[in-house]
Amino acid sequence: MNFEKLLNHFDMGVCVDQQQREALVDLVILFVEIDGVVDERETQYTQNWLESLTWTGAQSPANYLKEVSLKCQNAIANNQVNDFIRHRASHIIDPNAQLQAVKLAQGVAMADDELDPAEEQALIFLKSCFE
């Protein structure tokens, strides 16, 4: 199944690495915002990770972050968190990137030393997307 996704991405001329990076960013930002409190420790954790990324997207990283933040807020407000996670997880086809997605989500969720029930539920769902 994952091989078919990879071939489809190649057929469409999509840069799979960048698509996976964007999906990772989307998930990280969701976990920053999901509990309704954006803590400085969460944003610092995220910023430290973002600085390590090689970005080849059409948009600047700053513009992409603004856009994805609005999408995350919309998903949260409309009780579509699982749909948001499922869609982004489907773009992460590399097993190492899948592990990274879970580790990043856990890192953001625990950066403020509190695991909110919404974060916990989203983590469980994210893990199930990669099983």
C-alpha positions in Angstrom: 0.0 0.0 0.0 2.7 2.5 0.9 4.7 1.6 -2.2 1.6 2.4 -4.3 1.3 5.8 -2.6 5.0 6.5 -3.3 4.5 5.6 -7.0 1.4 7.8 -7.2 3.4 10.7 -5.7 6.2 10.1 -8.3 3.6 10.0 -11.1 2.1 13.3 -10.0 5.6 14.9 -9.8 5.3 15.6 -6.1 8.4 15.9 -3.9 7.6 13.2 -1.4 10.2 14.5 1.1 8.7 18.0 1.2 5.2 16.5 1.4 6.2 14.5 4.4 7.9 17.5 6.0 4.7 19.6 5.5 2.6 16.8 7.0 5.0 16.7 10.0 4.7 20.4 10.4 0.9 20.2 10.2 0.8 17.6 13.0 3.3 19.4 15.2 1.3 22.7 14.9 -1.9 20.7 15.7 -0.4 19.4 18.9 0.7 22.9 19.9 -2.8 24.2 19.6 -5.0 21.2 20.4 -5.3 21.9 24.2 -6.4 25.5 23.6 -3.3 26.9 25.3 -0.2 27.8 23.3 2.6 27.5 25.9 6.0 29.1 25.3 7.7 25.8 25.9 5.7 24.2 23.1 6.5 26.9 20.7 10.2 26.8 21.7 10.2 23.0 21.2 8.6 23.5 17.8 10.9 26.3 16.8 14.0 24.3 17.6 12.8 21.4 15.5 11.7 23.7 12.6 15.2 25.2 12.4 16.6 21.7 11.6 14.3 21.3 8.5 15.3 21.7 4.9 12.4 23.6 3.4 11.7 23.4 -0.3 8.1 24.3 -0.4 6.6 26.9 -2.6 5.6 29.1 0.3 8.0 30.5 2.8 8.1 28.6 6.1 6.6 31.6 8.0 3.6 31.8 5.6 3.1 28.1 5.7 3.0 28.2 9.5 0.4 30.9 9.5 -1.8 29.0 7.0 -1.5 25.6 8.8 -2.2 27.3 12.2 -5.5 28.5 10.8 -6.3 25.0 9.4 -5.5 23.5 12.8 -7.7 25.9 14.6 -10.5 25.2 12.2 -10.1 21.4 12.6 -10.2 21.8 16.4 -13.1 24.2 16.4 -15.1 21.8 14.2 -14.3 18.6 16.0 -12.3 17.3 12.9 -9.1 16.5 14.7 -9.1 12.9 13.7 -9.8 13.7 10.1 -6.9 16.2 10.1 -4.6 13.7 11.7 -5.6 10.9 9.3 -5.2 13.1 6.3 -1.7 14.3 7.3 -0.6 10.8 8.4 -1.5 9.4 5.0 1.2 11.6 3.5 3.9 10.2 5.8 4.9 7.0 4.1 8.4 6.6 5.3 8.6 4.4 8.5 11.3 6.7 10.0 9.2 9.8 9.3 6.2 8.0 11.0 8.3 7.4 14.1 9.4 11.0 14.0 5.8 12.2 13.7 4.9 10.3 16.9 8.0 11.5 18.8 7.4 15.1 17.7 3.7 14.9 18.8 4.7 13.5 22.1 7.5 16.0 22.5 5.1 18.9 21.9 2.4 17.5 24.0 4.7 17.0 27.0 6.8 20.2 26.5 4.5 22.0 29.0 4.8 19.1 31.4 1.0 18.4 31.1 -0.7 15.9 28.9 -4.2 17.3 28.2 -6.9 14.7 27.4 -7.2 16.1 23.9 -3.5 15.6 23.4 -3.6 12.1 24.8 -6.5 11.1 22.5 -4.9 12.7 19.5 -1.6 10.8 20.2 -3.4 7.5 20.5 -5.2 8.2 17.2 -2.0 9.3 15.4 -0.2 6.1 16.5 -3.2 4.0 15.2 -2.8 5.7 11.8 0.7 4.1 11.4 -0.2 0.6 12.6 
